[in-house]
Amino acid sequence: MRKMLPRMTAESLPPSLDDLPVEPKDFLTLVAVDFTGTYNVYLAAKDERLKMTRLSMSLLAAPFAAAIALASAKVINPVSLTAWSSVPGYLFAMIAAFGLLSILPFLRLIEAVNAHMRTARAINNFRLLYVVQLKDHLGALGWTPNLPVDPRYPETYAPLAWPGINVMMLALVNASYIAVGVLGLVGAEPNVALLLVVIGLIALIHYFAYYVRANVSRQRRLPHNPYHFPNVET
């Protein structure tokens, strides 16, 4: 088995490393790199969430666009769309298909959240390097980085944070599309209770995928560490 050292925390770091040939002005360079990295991570996270949300909304809007196009071309009678039993089967198939396709941006959104949160935690760990070393110098300046230094924060699995809410709402919409499409294809009666049960079950499958990818599988096998550096990855 590999030798694993205890996780490093701010308390376990030495208060100062006066023997190192590093001046405060050199650590201030790290401050600039830190803020630049943090800014870029949040920009990338925001951009990724917007892209995946737009892609998902485009896929979910496709059945409506197709129904409007077919009704405009008089391929189907618009009146038939007002009753469950008269909706053509291929429209139900289209709803189910695009609901399944929307699982791809759903999974990609989870992976993007994981990547950005891990990057943010790595930056927090990097921030410890200069916060501990420069605490007296920064205190004399009356300034603090005012950023987290816990390398275990933020958590990738955070369903009540904005990325988590985005993922869960997308899961609910995907589940609704798949449930309506499948129930329409099999000819089931449009019972509200049945729809809610099926939507809930499919949404739970989405939630399970989110939980596993963001919470369980994050405790993955670590790469080989021949020098046995302390690992703070959670």
Secondary structure, 3 states (H helix, E strand, C coil): CCCCCCCCCCCCCCCCCCCCCCCHHHHHHHHHHHHHHHHHHHHHHHHHHHHHHHHHHHHHHHHHHHHHHHHHCCCCCHHHHHCHHHCCHHHHHHHHHHHHHCHHHHHHHHHHHHHHHHHHHHHHHHHHHHHHHCHHHHHHHCCCCCCCCCCCCCCCCCCCCHHHHHHHHHHHHHHHHHHHHHHHHHCCCCCHHHHHHHHHHHHHHHHHHHHHHHHHCCCCCCCCCCCCCCCCCC
